[in-house]
Amino acid sequence: MNTTAVSVAHIAWLQRVQEATADHARTRLALDAAIAEATAAGVPAEALQAVGQCEPLHGRHAADPTETELATLADAAS
């Protein structure tokens, strides 16, 4: 993080956003895994959409290296 462009007062806010981003990535991976398992078990896409904010191709995040890295950071911070 480039601290020269931000004031010291902003650093705490930036850390909070960074932690929330990592948490979001971790929970997104968990959701993607649950969707993949439900789909593999034969649950129709329409039923998944009815119970959550599941869009077609929602599981595309599971293979994203950035998402995996952020999730790893979230686990390391906790």
C-alpha positions as CSV (number, residue, x, y, z in Angstrom):
1,M,0.0,0.0,0.0
2,N,1.4,3.4,-0.9
3,T,1.1,5.4,2.3
4,T,2.6,8.6,0.8
5,A,-0.7,9.3,-1.1
6,V,-2.9,8.9,1.9
7,S,-3.0,10.5,5.3
8,V,-2.3,8.6,8.4
9,A,-6.0,9.0,9.4
10,H,-7.0,7.1,6.2
11,I,-4.8,4.1,6.9
12,A,-7.3,2.6,9.4
13,W,-10.1,2.9,6.9
14,L,-8.0,1.4,4.2
15,Q,-7.2,-1.6,6.5
16,R,-10.9,-2.0,7.3
17,V,-11.7,-2.1,3.6
18,Q,-8.9,-4.5,2.9
19,E,-10.1,-6.9,5.7
20,A,-13.7,-6.7,4.4
21,T,-12.5,-7.5,0.9
22,A,-10.6,-10.5,2.2
23,D,-13.7,-11.7,4.2
24,H,-15.9,-11.2,1.1
25,A,-13.5,-13.3,-1.0
26,R,-13.5,-16.1,1.6
27,T,-17.3,-16.2,1.9
28,R,-17.7,-16.0,-1.9
29,L,-15.5,-19.1,-2.2
30,A,-17.7,-20.9,0.3
31,L,-20.8,-19.9,-1.6
32,D,-19.3,-21.0,-4.9
33,A,-18.5,-24.4,-3.4
34,A,-22.0,-24.8,-2.0
35,I,-23.5,-23.9,-5.4
36,A,-21.2,-26.3,-7.2
37,E,-22.1,-29.1,-4.8
38,A,-25.8,-28.4,-5.1
39,T,-25.5,-28.3,-8.9
40,A,-23.6,-31.6,-8.9
41,A,-26.4,-33.1,-6.8
42,G,-28.9,-32.1,-9.5
43,V,-30.5,-29.0,-7.8
44,P,-32.0,-26.9,-10.6
45,A,-30.5,-23.4,-11.2
46,E,-34.0,-21.9,-10.8
47,A,-34.2,-23.4,-7.3
48,L,-30.8,-22.0,-6.4
49,Q,-31.8,-18.6,-7.6
50,A,-35.0,-18.8,-5.5
51,V,-33.2,-19.3,-2.2
52,G,-30.3,-16.9,-2.7
53,Q,-28.6,-14.3,-4.9
54,C,-27.3,-17.0,-7.2
55,E,-26.7,-16.1,-10.8
56,P,-25.9,-18.4,-13.6
57,L,-22.1,-18.9,-13.7
58,H,-21.8,-17.7,-10.1
59,G,-19.2,-20.3,-9.4
60,R,-16.7,-18.6,-11.8
61,H,-15.1,-16.9,-8.8
62,A,-13.9,-20.2,-7.4
63,A,-11.1,-20.6,-9.9
64,D,-10.0,-16.9,-9.7
65,P,-6.5,-16.8,-8.2
66,T,-7.1,-13.3,-6.8
67,E,-10.2,-14.6,-4.9
68,T,-8.2,-17.5,-3.5
69,E,-5.3,-15.2,-2.4
70,L,-7.7,-12.8,-0.7
71,A,-9.4,-15.7,1.1
72,T,-6.0,-17.0,2.2
73,L,-5.2,-13.5,3.6
74,A,-8.5,-13.5,5.5
75,D,-7.8,-16.8,7.1
76,A,-4.3,-15.7,8.0
77,A,-5.6,-12.5,9.6
78,S,-8.1,-14.4,11.8
